[in-house]
């Protein structure tokens, strides 16, 4: 069993994600969240940026 686990090579999958700014005069809100199951611990987070990418506000909390 140890030899099997030592030789294990998981297949990794990935996607490239690039942030695209909003048009001039607009703001963008990016959000994310996570949960360890229901009814277990969960969390959320978000940030607001302007068209130059300047951070205007951010918040995250465990819910």
Order of alpha helices (4+ residues) and beta strands (2+ residues): alpha-beta-beta-beta
